[in-house]
Amino acid sequence: MNPMPVSSLSGSGTATRPLPPGLPVALGGIHRRICDLVEHLPSAPPSTLAALALNRWLLHRLPDDARHALQGRIVALQVSDFGLRVRLLLGPGGFSAAAEQGDCALCIRATARGYLRLARGEEDPDRLFFERELVMEGDTELGLVLKNSLDAIGPLWQAQRA
């Protein structure tokens, strides 16, 4: 199967951007304007932070087949309810921020809550995918390798219990 190159994530659009849970509807306009601003900021700072987190919590647990599939390919993540996006590249030394230019092999979009619940193992990625709360665009084979690897690894981050 030939992967479909994706140069950027298709925006969720300000009119349909989900509001974070608990945010009063009256603040929706302000939230949307802030997200519009965030969408226009460079992705390098949040991408660098995401790469550091993945190197700490995921890299040592990532199976060889997933490492091989991800090697040298750009994966983009978009947090749809905050306008935040990161572009990551797996190289010999681990994950790093990918340059703004260049096609993404795989683009994944979900809400912040969705990503957090996935990282904690509280949510089934298949359910999110089929309910369109998790959207993948690009190389579906790469997406499946990544999803199956993350399923096998289990939760990346355990919630703190009081």
Secondary structure, DSSP 8 states (H G I E B T S, - for coil): -----BSS-----TTT----TT--GGGHHHHHHHHHHHHTS-SHHHHHHHHHHHHHHTGGG--HHHHHHHBT-EEEEEETTTTEEEEEEEETTEEEE--SSS-BSEEEEE-HHHHHHHHHT-S-HHHHHHTTSSEEEE-HHHHHHHHHHHHHH--SS-----
